Amino acid sequence: MYHNLAIVLTSRQFVKVQNNNPSPRRIAHLDMDAFYASVELLRYPELRGLPVVIAGRDEHAPVSQPDGSRRFYRLSEYVGRGVITTATYEARAKGVLSAMGVMKAARLAPDAILLPVDFPRYRHYSKLFKAAVASIAPQIEDTGIDEIYIDLSLLPDDTLMLAQRIKQAVRDATGLTCSIGISPNKLLSKICSDLEKPDGLTILTPGDIPSLIWPLSVQKINGVGPKAAQKLATLGIHTIAELSRADLSLLHDHFGNSYATWLYEVARGIDHRPVVVDAEPKSFSRETTFERDLHPQHDRVYLTEAFTSLCQQVAEDLSSKAYVGRTISIKLRFEDFRTVTRDFSLAEHTADAAVIRQAAGECLRRVPLKKRIRLLGVKVSALCALHQLHALGAYRQQEIPFTF
């Protein structure tokens, strides 16, 4: 059964590609391993092998001792609001996850080392690894501070050799490891890059799909969170193979037309998106799917911290790319999978996290919060490159025209 499904998938995928390109696509997804935490371990090598979380404020920076050593804060010492930005694999093994509340993480791993976020340092290492990759394979789509897609289709080199060269170039430039997945499309490559972390390399051929992709949990598909997986489980769907056999009408009945159609296609490995090189970005966005549906009132503290963290991350993405934006949008997906969006246009462009947070809060005020929330997202659009505003003499920050 799995073998037949794979034949259908690869036939559809490669027929389309061959119409435009005589060579099958080779798309790589490169993901830096626990990026923020790994960058911190370069600075504090004595923490290697220990559970470390990145979430603290500046006051949680290590303190130098008279004997030359450093005193590190522990999660158990954290008091107040906050969410985890990232964690080392040792901390993840204890159940600590990105976007988790710090106080909850402290209950799971009280002795874990706590370090403050240092976005300028992470941006520096992001530029280093991307430049190293571009020296070998210049067809790059930049999708975030710690990940990229690479189109290897037109390069003459062997796929394995290319991947190994890229991994070594990243290590030489940064001292960090990355994981790479290579397949005919973005969807499958992103799944593959996560299969052998850390420092992994997975090259997916059509013949590998039955053994590597179909048996995986549906949650391995980027965009299928815990709640969607739980709902699929009630339908007897646990693996990607089982999802690919589900009738589209069944999915429509339980998830709505848009999300159901998307599930139907990705379960079959269908993804014709190109690697977009040197395109002007239209927006920057960040979103998170919560471990459980959150109540708008009872979980307000946790929602507020997650909301603020998303705004900060979007601001960092803007700054790293030297862009500013004028339209701030939010995205909410409720427990019944209904998704709503709202936006607010500022008088002037910005990349300031506080301004983005205020505008996003204004958007949130316009959404009736009567159901539990499973997904929260923030987006900045109507972009302008910073150098263009400088050239016009127009870039300045000002307070947005409303108060709270």
Buried (B, 14 or more C-beta within 10 A) or exposed (E): EBEEBBEEBBEBBBEBBEEEEEEBBBBBBBBBBBBBBBBBBEEBEEBEEBBBBBBBEEEBBBEEEEEEEEEBBBBEEBEEBBBBBBBBBBBBEBEBBBBBBBBBBBEBBEEBBBBBBBBEBBBEBBBBBBEBBBEBBEBBBBBBBBBBBBBBBEBEEEBEEBBEBBBEBBBEBBEBBBBBBBBBBBBBBBBBBBBEBBEBBBBBEBEBBBEBBBBBBBBBBEBBBBBBBEBBEEBEBBBBBBBBEBEEEEBBEBBBEEBBBBBBBBBBBBBBEBBBEEEEBEBBBBBBBBBEBBBBEEBEEBBBBBBBBBBBBBBBBBBBBEBBBBBBBBBBBBBEBEBEEBBBEBEBBBBBBBBBBBBBBBBBEEBEBEBBBBBBBBBBBBBBBBEBBEEEEEBEEEEBEEEE
